[in-house]
Amino acid sequence: MQISHLELPLLGGINLLGTTRRVLGLRIYGGLVPGYVAKIGDNPFGLEKGDFNQFQLGGRVGVGVDVFFLFIEGGYQYGFIDLLKDQDSNLSQVDLRLGLRF
């Protein structure tokens, strides 16, 4: 099942190591993530766009480690609004990211 979902994370964070951040950084972050369900693809459940709450709102928290230009971060996001209109269907996700900073 394919769901096209747009999100606009509104996050803030704090670097816990202060002046060493150019070499090593440890940070925490959190905030709100409003979203919009834009499209529902073909699916075996017969769900259509009208079955979903189009506006979504979630909360996100996480922690990240920066070493020079590399970073690794993990976070958790919880949906405050049910994805499906008539069911208990809050989104909940855990993520892990590895990347480069320019």
Stockholm file with secondary structure:
# STOCKHOLM 1.0

chainA/1-102         MQISHLELPLLGGINLLGTTRRVLGLRIYGGLVPGYVAKIGDNPFGLEKGDFNQFQLGGRVGVGVDVFFLFIEGGYQYGFIDLLKDQDSNLSQVDLRLGLRF
#=GR chainA/1-102 SS CCEEEEECCEEEEEETTGGGGGTEEEEEEEEEEEEEEEEECCCTTCCCGGGBCSEEEEEEEEEEEEETTEEEEEEEEEESSCSBTTSCCCCEEEEEEEEECC
#=GC SS_cons         CCEEEEECCEEEEEETTGGGGGTEEEEEEEEEEEEEEEEECCCTTCCCGGGBCSEEEEEEEEEEEEETTEEEEEEEEEESSCSBTTSCCCCEEEEEEEEECC
//
